């Protein structure tokens, strides 16, 4: 019985299993999200007030062109965030299927 307790199995008295190993993925994901917000708002001065409403861009189409720099910078910016969120979801107890597909 003592060897089972030492291995981390709950005892028959209804004790809870030992706490899971805490991961740094959750705080790192939050920190990376804050970094994305910060980078999205840069520069913080010199903004102009456009003549359209703040949500009018939702009714417009896609831009006429895009550049390779846009594609690469978005991949390099958001891919690590997705990986951190995936690792955080797996580490807090969601399975890999639950972390990849919303239920």
N, C-alpha and C positions, 0 to 999 in steps of 0.2 A: 504494500500500500504506500509506503514511503517513497519507493522508487517511482510510482505513478505520479505522486505529488511533485516530486522533484522534476519530473519530465514536463510538468505544466498541465497535467490532466486535472479536472476538477474532482474534488473528493465527493463521497457519497452524501456528505452533509449539506449539499446544495451550494457550495462555494462557487463564486463566479470564476471563470477562467482568468488567467493573468491578462493584464492589459496588452494590447497589440503594440508592436513597435511603432513609435510615432515617426512619421516621415516629414521631411522638410519640403516635400513637393507642394503641399497646400500653401504655406506662406510664400514659397517662391512663385507659385502661380499668381497669387494676389499681387505680389511685388511686380511681376512682369506685366500684369494687367494695368497697374498704375503707371508703369513705364510707357506702355502703349498710349494711354490717355495723355500723359505728359508730352510724348512725341507728337501726338496728333494735334495738340493745341499750340505747338511751337510755330511761329513766333508769337509771343504773348502781346505784342503791341503792333501798331500799324495796320490793324484790321479796318476794313471798310464795311459799311452797312450796305448790303446789296438791295436792289430795288424790288426783289421778290421776297415772298414769304419764307420762313425758315424750313418748311416742309414741302415746298414746291418741287424740290428735286425728286421727290418720290413719283411724281406724275410724268417726269421727262424720261426719255429713252437713255440708252447707254451712250457714252461718249463716242464721237466719230472715230477716234483713234486711241490707241494706247501704245506705250513704249515698252521695250524690253526692261528698261530700268524700273518702271512701275511694277511689272510682274515679278522681277527678281527681288526688289525691295519688300514687296508685300509677302512673298514666300519666306524670305529671311526674317521678316518681322513677326509673322503670325504662326509659322510652323513650330518654333520653340514653345510658344504659348499653348498650342494644341497638345504638344507632347507633355508639357507640364500638367495640364488639366487632366489628360488621360492617366498619367502616373498617379496624380492625386486621387482620382476616383478609384483606381484599382487599390491603392494603399489604404483608403478609408473603409474598404470592405466590399465595394461593388466588384462584380466579376468583370472580366474583359469584355464580355458581350454586352453587359449593362452599361459599361463605360463608352462603348462605341456606338450603340444604338439607343436612342431615347425610348422610354417605355410609355 
